[in-house]
Amino acid sequence: MKPTFIPFFLMGISFLSAQTLVINEIESDSPGADDAEFIELYSTTPNTNLDGYVLVLFNGNGDNSYAAYDLDGYSTDANGYFVIGDSGVTGVMEVFSSSSSSNIQNGPDAVALYQANDTDFPNNTPVTTTNLIFAVVYGNNDIDDVGLLSGLGETIQYDEGTGGNGATNSLQRQADVSFKAGAPSPNTINQVLSVSKSKISALHIYPNPVVNTLFIDGLNEDTTVSVFSLTGQLVLRTRTNHSVDVSRLVTGVYLFEITHNGESIQRKLIKH
Protein backbone atom coordinates (compact mmCIF):
# COMPACT_ATOMS: atom_id res chain seq x y z
CA MET A 1 0.00 0.00 0.00
CA LYS A 2 1.41 3.43 -0.92
CA PRO A 3 2.21 5.90 1.89
CA THR A 4 -0.48 8.51 2.39
CA PHE A 5 1.86 11.43 1.71
CA ILE A 6 2.37 10.53 -1.97
CA PRO A 7 -0.84 12.24 -3.21
CA PHE A 8 0.14 15.48 -1.44
CA PHE A 9 3.55 15.39 -3.06
CA LEU A 10 2.11 14.80 -6.50
CA MET A 11 -0.45 17.53 -6.01
CA GLY A 12 2.35 19.90 -5.03
CA ILE A 13 4.37 19.17 -8.15
CA SER A 14 1.30 19.58 -10.32
CA PHE A 15 0.40 22.91 -8.75
CA LEU A 16 3.89 24.36 -8.90
CA SER A 17 4.29 23.30 -12.49
CA ALA A 18 1.14 25.26 -13.26
CA GLN A 19 2.36 28.34 -11.38
CA THR A 20 3.60 30.01 -14.55
CA LEU A 21 2.12 33.52 -14.40
CA VAL A 22 4.59 36.04 -13.00
CA ILE A 23 5.29 39.75 -12.90
CA ASN A 24 8.07 39.97 -15.49
CA GLU A 25 8.99 43.65 -15.82
CA ILE A 26 8.14 46.97 -14.15
CA GLU A 27 8.76 50.42 -15.62
CA SER A 28 7.65 52.88 -12.93
CA ASP A 29 9.63 55.99 -13.87
CA SER A 30 10.05 56.97 -17.53
CA PRO A 31 11.76 60.11 -18.92
CA GLY A 32 9.95 63.40 -19.35
CA ALA A 33 6.19 63.25 -18.90
CA ASP A 34 6.16 59.72 -17.41
CA ASP A 35 4.08 58.49 -20.35
CA ALA A 36 5.95 55.24 -21.10
CA GLU A 37 5.38 53.31 -17.89
CA PHE A 38 4.13 49.73 -17.79
CA ILE A 39 3.86 46.42 -15.97
CA GLU A 40 4.51 43.22 -17.91
CA LEU A 41 3.22 39.79 -16.96
CA TYR A 42 4.61 36.60 -18.44
CA SER A 43 3.45 33.01 -18.70
CA THR A 44 5.38 30.06 -20.06
CA THR A 45 2.08 28.98 -21.61
CA PRO A 46 1.05 31.15 -24.61
CA ASN A 47 -2.44 32.70 -24.64
CA THR A 48 -2.96 32.11 -20.90
CA ASN A 49 -6.44 33.17 -19.80
CA LEU A 50 -6.19 35.91 -17.15
CA ASP A 51 -9.73 35.58 -15.83
CA GLY A 52 -9.71 35.59 -12.03
CA TYR A 53 -6.54 37.65 -11.66
CA VAL A 54 -6.12 41.22 -10.46
CA LEU A 55 -3.05 43.45 -10.47
CA VAL A 56 -2.87 45.66 -7.36
CA LEU A 57 -0.62 48.69 -6.86
CA PHE A 58 0.45 49.56 -3.30
CA ASN A 59 1.73 52.92 -2.04
CA GLY A 60 4.71 52.90 0.31
CA ASN A 61 3.19 55.94 2.01
CA GLY A 62 0.88 54.02 4.33
CA ASP A 63 1.35 50.60 2.66
CA ASN A 64 -2.17 50.59 1.22
CA SER A 65 -3.52 50.04 -2.30
CA TYR A 66 -4.04 52.97 -4.66
CA ALA A 67 -5.19 51.12 -7.79
CA ALA A 68 -6.46 47.69 -8.84
CA TYR A 69 -6.75 46.42 -12.41
CA ASP A 70 -9.04 43.45 -13.02
CA LEU A 71 -7.66 41.18 -15.75
CA ASP A 72 -10.90 39.36 -16.61
CA GLY A 73 -11.36 39.12 -20.37
CA TYR A 74 -7.66 39.35 -21.15
CA SER A 75 -5.00 36.76 -21.95
CA THR A 76 -1.29 36.68 -22.60
CA ASP A 77 -0.20 36.84 -26.24
CA ALA A 78 1.25 34.07 -28.41
CA ASN A 79 4.65 34.61 -26.77
CA GLY A 80 3.26 34.59 -23.22
CA TYR A 81 3.36 38.37 -22.56
CA PHE A 82 0.71 40.75 -21.24
CA VAL A 83 1.43 44.46 -20.85
CA ILE A 84 -0.63 47.02 -18.94
CA GLY A 85 0.62 50.58 -19.14
CA ASP A 86 0.48 53.99 -20.80
CA SER A 87 -1.10 54.16 -24.24
CA GLY A 88 2.21 54.77 -26.02
CA VAL A 89 3.93 51.62 -24.73
CA THR A 90 4.70 49.08 -27.46
CA GLY A 91 2.08 46.32 -27.52
CA VAL A 92 0.10 47.61 -24.52
CA MET A 93 -3.03 45.48 -23.98
CA GLU A 94 -4.70 47.35 -21.11
CA VAL A 95 -4.17 51.08 -20.62
CA PHE A 96 -3.67 52.63 -17.20
CA SER A 97 -6.60 54.68 -15.94
CA SER A 98 -6.67 58.30 -17.16
CA SER A 99 -6.51 59.34 -13.52
CA SER A 100 -2.92 60.19 -12.63
CA SER A 101 -3.49 58.79 -9.15
CA SER A 102 -4.05 55.33 -10.66
CA ASN A 103 -0.84 55.25 -12.69
CA ILE A 104 2.12 53.33 -11.37
CA GLN A 105 4.19 55.29 -8.86
CA ASN A 106 7.99 55.23 -8.76
CA GLY A 107 8.60 54.04 -5.23
CA PRO A 108 9.05 52.96 -2.65
CA ASP A 109 5.95 51.05 -3.75
CA ALA A 110 4.83 47.57 -4.77
CA VAL A 111 3.04 45.66 -7.51
CA ALA A 112 1.19 42.46 -6.61
CA LEU A 113 -0.69 39.84 -8.61
CA TYR A 114 -3.60 38.11 -6.87
CA GLN A 115 -6.24 35.52 -7.69
CA ALA A 116 -9.10 37.84 -6.85
CA ASN A 117 -11.21 40.71 -8.26
CA ASP A 118 -10.62 44.44 -8.30
CA THR A 119 -13.61 44.84 -5.98
CA ASP A 120 -11.60 42.96 -3.33
CA PHE A 121 -9.10 45.82 -3.34
CA PRO A 122 -10.82 49.20 -3.00
CA ASN A 123 -8.36 52.04 -2.55
CA ASN A 124 -6.57 52.06 0.82
CA THR A 125 -6.74 48.27 1.24
CA PRO A 126 -3.77 47.18 3.43
CA VAL A 127 -1.10 44.91 1.95
CA THR A 128 -1.90 41.21 2.31
CA THR A 129 -0.61 37.79 1.25
CA THR A 130 -4.13 36.31 0.98
CA ASN A 131 -4.50 34.82 -2.53
CA LEU A 132 -1.17 36.37 -3.50
CA ILE A 133 0.51 34.91 -6.60
CA PHE A 134 3.51 37.19 -7.09
CA ALA A 135 4.73 40.50 -5.66
CA VAL A 136 7.56 42.95 -6.27
CA VAL A 137 8.56 45.73 -3.88
CA TYR A 138 10.61 48.40 -5.64
CA GLY A 139 12.08 51.86 -5.33
CA ASN A 140 14.39 54.37 -6.94
CA ASN A 141 17.31 54.81 -4.54
CA ASP A 142 14.81 54.74 -1.66
CA ILE A 143 15.14 53.40 1.87
CA ASP A 144 13.54 49.94 2.20
CA ASP A 145 9.84 50.04 3.01
CA VAL A 146 9.61 47.48 5.81
CA GLY A 147 5.80 47.59 5.87
CA LEU A 148 5.47 46.62 2.22
CA LEU A 149 8.13 43.93 2.48
CA SER A 150 6.68 42.23 5.54
CA GLY A 151 3.07 42.69 4.42
CA LEU A 152 3.74 40.95 1.11
CA GLY A 153 6.10 38.28 2.48
CA GLU A 154 9.10 39.69 0.60
CA THR A 155 12.65 40.36 1.79
CA ILE A 156 14.14 42.48 -1.03
CA GLN A 157 13.23 45.95 -2.29
CA TYR A 158 14.57 46.20 -5.84
CA ASP A 159 16.16 49.45 -7.03
CA GLU A 160 15.16 50.71 -10.47
CA GLY A 161 17.89 53.34 -10.26
CA THR A 162 20.75 50.83 -10.07
CA GLY A 163 23.50 51.60 -12.56
CA GLY A 164 22.22 55.04 -13.56
CA ASN A 165 19.07 57.12 -13.84
CA GLY A 166 15.95 55.20 -12.85
CA ALA A 167 13.95 57.02 -15.53
CA THR A 168 15.87 55.15 -18.23
CA ASN A 169 15.63 51.73 -16.55
CA SER A 170 13.01 49.12 -15.90
CA LEU A 171 13.15 46.28 -13.38
CA GLN A 172 13.35 42.93 -15.16
CA ARG A 173 12.78 39.44 -13.76
CA GLN A 174 15.79 37.14 -13.90
CA ALA A 175 15.91 33.36 -14.23
CA ASP A 176 16.32 33.08 -10.44
CA VAL A 177 13.18 35.25 -9.86
CA SER A 178 15.24 38.24 -8.69
CA PHE A 179 15.00 41.58 -10.54
CA LYS A 180 17.70 43.69 -12.21
CA ALA A 181 17.65 47.16 -13.75
CA GLY A 182 18.11 47.50 -17.51
CA ALA A 183 16.77 49.13 -20.67
CA PRO A 184 12.96 48.67 -20.90
CA SER A 185 11.83 45.76 -23.09
CA PRO A 186 8.00 45.49 -23.18
CA ASN A 187 6.69 42.38 -24.94
CA THR A 188 10.17 41.00 -25.57
CA ILE A 189 12.66 38.89 -23.65
CA ASN A 190 14.24 40.73 -20.74
CA GLN A 191 17.57 42.28 -21.70
CA VAL A 192 19.59 41.48 -18.57
CA LEU A 193 18.67 37.83 -18.01
CA SER A 194 21.19 35.71 -16.13
CA VAL A 195 22.65 32.92 -18.25
CA SER A 196 24.61 30.75 -15.82
CA LYS A 197 23.14 27.49 -14.57
CA SER A 198 23.26 25.91 -11.15
CA LYS A 199 23.08 22.25 -10.22
CA ILE A 200 20.32 22.36 -7.64
CA SER A 201 18.98 18.85 -8.02
CA ALA A 202 21.66 17.57 -5.62
CA LEU A 203 20.98 20.09 -2.86
CA HIS A 204 20.60 18.69 0.66
CA ILE A 205 17.51 20.18 2.36
CA TYR A 206 17.02 19.36 6.04
CA PRO A 207 15.48 18.76 8.56
CA ASN A 208 12.13 17.73 7.19
CA PRO A 209 9.87 17.76 9.22
CA VAL A 210 11.13 21.13 10.48
CA VAL A 211 10.30 23.25 13.51
CA ASN A 212 12.17 26.55 13.15
CA THR A 213 15.04 26.59 10.63
CA LEU A 214 15.37 24.76 7.32
CA PHE A 215 18.93 24.32 6.04
CA ILE A 216 20.07 24.04 2.41
CA ASP A 217 23.52 22.60 1.77
CA GLY A 218 25.18 22.99 -1.60
CA LEU A 219 24.37 26.59 -2.57
CA ASN A 220 27.29 28.94 -3.14
CA GLU A 221 25.22 32.10 -3.67
CA ASP A 222 21.82 33.52 -2.76
CA THR A 223 18.84 31.95 -4.49
CA THR A 224 15.06 32.36 -4.31
CA VAL A 225 13.05 30.14 -1.98
CA SER A 226 9.24 30.06 -2.00
CA VAL A 227 6.78 28.24 0.27
CA PHE A 228 3.17 27.62 -0.81
CA SER A 229 0.19 26.24 1.05
CA LEU A 230 -1.45 23.19 -0.54
CA THR A 231 -4.21 25.49 -1.83
CA GLY A 232 -1.62 27.44 -3.81
CA GLN A 233 -1.22 30.51 -1.60
CA LEU A 234 2.29 31.98 -1.38
CA VAL A 235 3.11 32.15 2.34
CA LEU A 236 6.84 32.88 2.24
CA ARG A 237 9.41 34.08 -0.29
CA THR A 238 13.00 34.97 0.52
CA ARG A 239 16.54 34.73 -0.79
CA THR A 240 19.21 32.70 0.97
CA ASN A 241 22.38 30.68 0.44
CA HIS A 242 22.04 28.45 3.50
CA SER A 243 18.95 28.61 5.74
CA VAL A 244 15.30 29.66 5.91
CA ASP A 245 13.42 30.71 9.04
CA VAL A 246 10.03 28.95 8.90
CA SER A 247 9.15 29.43 12.57
CA ARG A 248 6.19 31.69 11.76
CA LEU A 249 4.47 29.07 9.61
CA VAL A 250 1.62 27.20 11.26
CA THR A 251 1.88 23.44 11.65
CA GLY A 252 1.02 21.62 8.45
CA VAL A 253 2.13 20.47 5.00
CA TYR A 254 3.56 22.94 2.49
CA LEU A 255 5.11 23.01 -0.99
CA PHE A 256 8.72 24.18 -0.94
CA GLU A 257 10.39 25.49 -4.13
CA ILE A 258 13.96 26.59 -4.84
CA THR A 259 14.59 28.53 -8.07
CA HIS A 260 18.05 29.50 -9.27
CA ASN A 261 19.29 30.53 -12.72
CA GLY A 262 16.49 28.87 -14.61
CA GLU A 263 16.37 25.63 -12.61
CA SER A 264 13.75 24.72 -10.01
CA ILE A 265 13.12 21.90 -7.60
CA GLN A 266 10.04 21.29 -5.47
CA ARG A 267 9.73 19.35 -2.23
CA LYS A 268 6.98 18.56 0.21
CA LEU A 269 7.70 20.37 3.49
CA ILE A 270 6.24 19.33 6.83
CA LYS A 271 6.16 22.01 9.52
CA HIS A 272 5.89 20.87 13.15
C-alpha positions as CSV (number, residue, x, y, z in Angstrom):
1,M,0.0,0.0,0.0
2,K,1.4,3.4,-0.9
3,P,2.2,5.9,1.9
4,T,-0.5,8.5,2.4
5,F,1.9,11.4,1.7
6,I,2.4,10.5,-2.0
7,P,-0.8,12.2,-3.2
8,F,0.1,15.5,-1.4
9,F,3.6,15.4,-3.1
10,L,2.1,14.8,-6.5
11,M,-0.5,17.5,-6.0
12,G,2.4,19.9,-5.0
13,I,4.4,19.2,-8.1
14,S,1.3,19.6,-10.3
15,F,0.4,22.9,-8.8
16,L,3.9,24.4,-8.9
17,S,4.3,23.3,-12.5
18,A,1.1,25.3,-13.3
19,Q,2.4,28.3,-11.4
20,T,3.6,30.0,-14.6
21,L,2.1,33.5,-14.4
22,V,4.6,36.0,-13.0
23,I,5.3,39.8,-12.9
24,N,8.1,40.0,-15.5
25,E,9.0,43.6,-15.8
26,I,8.1,47.0,-14.1
27,E,8.8,50.4,-15.6
28,S,7.7,52.9,-12.9
29,D,9.6,56.0,-13.9
30,S,10.0,57.0,-17.5
31,P,11.8,60.1,-18.9
32,G,9.9,63.4,-19.3
33,A,6.2,63.3,-18.9
34,D,6.2,59.7,-17.4
35,D,4.1,58.5,-20.4
36,A,6.0,55.2,-21.1
37,E,5.4,53.3,-17.9
38,F,4.1,49.7,-17.8
39,I,3.9,46.4,-16.0
40,E,4.5,43.2,-17.9
41,L,3.2,39.8,-17.0
42,Y,4.6,36.6,-18.4
43,S,3.4,33.0,-18.7
44,T,5.4,30.1,-20.1
45,T,2.1,29.0,-21.6
46,P,1.1,31.2,-24.6
47,N,-2.4,32.7,-24.6
48,T,-3.0,32.1,-20.9
49,N,-6.4,33.2,-19.8
50,L,-6.2,35.9,-17.1
51,D,-9.7,35.6,-15.8
52,G,-9.7,35.6,-12.0
53,Y,-6.5,37.6,-11.7
54,V,-6.1,41.2,-10.5
55,L,-3.0,43.4,-10.5
56,V,-2.9,45.7,-7.4
57,L,-0.6,48.7,-6.9
58,F,0.5,49.6,-3.3
59,N,1.7,52.9,-2.0
60,G,4.7,52.9,0.3
61,N,3.2,55.9,2.0
62,G,0.9,54.0,4.3
63,D,1.4,50.6,2.7
64,N,-2.2,50.6,1.2
65,S,-3.5,50.0,-2.3
66,Y,-4.0,53.0,-4.7
67,A,-5.2,51.1,-7.8
68,A,-6.5,47.7,-8.8
69,Y,-6.8,46.4,-12.4
70,D,-9.0,43.5,-13.0
71,L,-7.7,41.2,-15.7
72,D,-10.9,39.4,-16.6
73,G,-11.4,39.1,-20.4
74,Y,-7.7,39.3,-21.1
75,S,-5.0,36.8,-22.0
76,T,-1.3,36.7,-22.6
77,D,-0.2,36.8,-26.2
78,A,1.3,34.1,-28.4
79,N,4.6,34.6,-26.8
80,G,3.3,34.6,-23.2
81,Y,3.4,38.4,-22.6
82,F,0.7,40.7,-21.2
83,V,1.4,44.5,-20.8
84,I,-0.6,47.0,-18.9
85,G,0.6,50.6,-19.1
86,D,0.5,54.0,-20.8
87,S,-1.1,54.2,-24.2
88,G,2.2,54.8,-26.0
89,V,3.9,51.6,-24.7
90,T,4.7,49.1,-27.5
91,G,2.1,46.3,-27.5
92,V,0.1,47.6,-24.5
93,M,-3.0,45.5,-24.0
94,E,-4.7,47.3,-21.1
95,V,-4.2,51.1,-20.6
96,F,-3.7,52.6,-17.2
97,S,-6.6,54.7,-15.9
98,S,-6.7,58.3,-17.2
99,S,-6.5,59.3,-13.5
100,S,-2.9,60.2,-12.6
101,S,-3.5,58.8,-9.1
102,S,-4.1,55.3,-10.7
103,N,-0.8,55.2,-12.7
104,I,2.1,53.3,-11.4
105,Q,4.2,55.3,-8.9
106,N,8.0,55.2,-8.8
107,G,8.6,54.0,-5.2
108,P,9.0,53.0,-2.7
109,D,5.9,51.1,-3.7
110,A,4.8,47.6,-4.8
111,V,3.0,45.7,-7.5
112,A,1.2,42.5,-6.6
113,L,-0.7,39.8,-8.6
114,Y,-3.6,38.1,-6.9
115,Q,-6.2,35.5,-7.7
116,A,-9.1,37.8,-6.9
117,N,-11.2,40.7,-8.3
118,D,-10.6,44.4,-8.3
119,T,-13.6,44.8,-6.0
120,D,-11.6,43.0,-3.3
121,F,-9.1,45.8,-3.3
122,P,-10.8,49.2,-3.0
123,N,-8.4,52.0,-2.6
124,N,-6.6,52.1,0.8
125,T,-6.7,48.3,1.2
126,P,-3.8,47.2,3.4
127,V,-1.1,44.9,1.9
128,T,-1.9,41.2,2.3
129,T,-0.6,37.8,1.3
130,T,-4.1,36.3,1.0
131,N,-4.5,34.8,-2.5
132,L,-1.2,36.4,-3.5
133,I,0.5,34.9,-6.6
134,F,3.5,37.2,-7.1
135,A,4.7,40.5,-5.7
136,V,7.6,43.0,-6.3
137,V,8.6,45.7,-3.9
138,Y,10.6,48.4,-5.6
139,G,12.1,51.9,-5.3
140,N,14.4,54.4,-6.9
141,N,17.3,54.8,-4.5
142,D,14.8,54.7,-1.7
143,I,15.1,53.4,1.9
144,D,13.5,49.9,2.2
145,D,9.8,50.0,3.0
146,V,9.6,47.5,5.8
147,G,5.8,47.6,5.9
148,L,5.5,46.6,2.2
149,L,8.1,43.9,2.5
150,S,6.7,42.2,5.5
151,G,3.1,42.7,4.4
152,L,3.7,40.9,1.1
153,G,6.1,38.3,2.5
154,E,9.1,39.7,0.6
155,T,12.7,40.4,1.8
156,I,14.1,42.5,-1.0
157,Q,13.2,45.9,-2.3
158,Y,14.6,46.2,-5.8
159,D,16.2,49.5,-7.0
160,E,15.2,50.7,-10.5
161,G,17.9,53.3,-10.3
162,T,20.8,50.8,-10.1
163,G,23.5,51.6,-12.6
164,G,22.2,55.0,-13.6
165,N,19.1,57.1,-13.8
166,G,16.0,55.2,-12.8
167,A,13.9,57.0,-15.5
168,T,15.9,55.1,-18.2
169,N,15.6,51.7,-16.6
170,S,13.0,49.1,-15.9
171,L,13.2,46.3,-13.4
172,Q,13.4,42.9,-15.2
173,R,12.8,39.4,-13.8
174,Q,15.8,37.1,-13.9
175,A,15.9,33.4,-14.2
176,D,16.3,33.1,-10.4
177,V,13.2,35.2,-9.9
178,S,15.2,38.2,-8.7
179,F,15.0,41.6,-10.5
180,K,17.7,43.7,-12.2
181,A,17.6,47.2,-13.7
182,G,18.1,47.5,-17.5
183,A,16.8,49.1,-20.7
184,P,13.0,48.7,-20.9
185,S,11.8,45.8,-23.1
186,P,8.0,45.5,-23.2
187,N,6.7,42.4,-24.9
188,T,10.2,41.0,-25.6
189,I,12.7,38.9,-23.7
190,N,14.2,40.7,-20.7
191,Q,17.6,42.3,-21.7
192,V,19.6,41.5,-18.6
193,L,18.7,37.8,-18.0
194,S,21.2,35.7,-16.1
195,V,22.7,32.9,-18.2
196,S,24.6,30.7,-15.8
197,K,23.1,27.5,-14.6
198,S,23.3,25.9,-11.1
199,K,23.1,22.2,-10.2
200,I,20.3,22.4,-7.6
201,S,19.0,18.8,-8.0
202,A,21.7,17.6,-5.6
203,L,21.0,20.1,-2.9
204,H,20.6,18.7,0.7
205,I,17.5,20.2,2.4
206,Y,17.0,19.4,6.0
207,P,15.5,18.8,8.6
208,N,12.1,17.7,7.2
209,P,9.9,17.8,9.2
210,V,11.1,21.1,10.5
211,V,10.3,23.2,13.5
212,N,12.2,26.6,13.2
213,T,15.0,26.6,10.6
214,L,15.4,24.8,7.3
215,F,18.9,24.3,6.0
216,I,20.1,24.0,2.4
217,D,23.5,22.6,1.8
218,G,25.2,23.0,-1.6
219,L,24.4,26.6,-2.6
220,N,27.3,28.9,-3.1
221,E,25.2,32.1,-3.7
222,D,21.8,33.5,-2.8
223,T,18.8,31.9,-4.5
224,T,15.1,32.4,-4.3
225,V,13.0,30.1,-2.0
226,S,9.2,30.1,-2.0
227,V,6.8,28.2,0.3
228,F,3.2,27.6,-0.8
229,S,0.2,26.2,1.0
230,L,-1.4,23.2,-0.5
231,T,-4.2,25.5,-1.8
232,G,-1.6,27.4,-3.8
233,Q,-1.2,30.5,-1.6
234,L,2.3,32.0,-1.4
235,V,3.1,32.1,2.3
236,L,6.8,32.9,2.2
237,R,9.4,34.1,-0.3
238,T,13.0,35.0,0.5
239,R,16.5,34.7,-0.8
240,T,19.2,32.7,1.0
241,N,22.4,30.7,0.4
242,H,22.0,28.5,3.5
243,S,19.0,28.6,5.7
244,V,15.3,29.7,5.9
245,D,13.4,30.7,9.0
246,V,10.0,29.0,8.9
247,S,9.2,29.4,12.6
248,R,6.2,31.7,11.8
249,L,4.5,29.1,9.6
250,V,1.6,27.2,11.3
251,T,1.9,23.4,11.7
252,G,1.0,21.6,8.5
253,V,2.1,20.5,5.0
254,Y,3.6,22.9,2.5
255,L,5.1,23.0,-1.0
256,F,8.7,24.2,-0.9
257,E,10.4,25.5,-4.1
258,I,14.0,26.6,-4.8
259,T,14.6,28.5,-8.1
260,H,18.1,29.5,-9.3
261,N,19.3,30.5,-12.7
262,G,16.5,28.9,-14.6
263,E,16.4,25.6,-12.6
264,S,13.7,24.7,-10.0
265,I,13.1,21.9,-7.6
266,Q,10.0,21.3,-5.5
267,R,9.7,19.3,-2.2
268,K,7.0,18.6,0.2
269,L,7.7,20.4,3.5
270,I,6.2,19.3,6.8
271,K,6.2,22.0,9.5
272,H,5.9,20.9,13.2
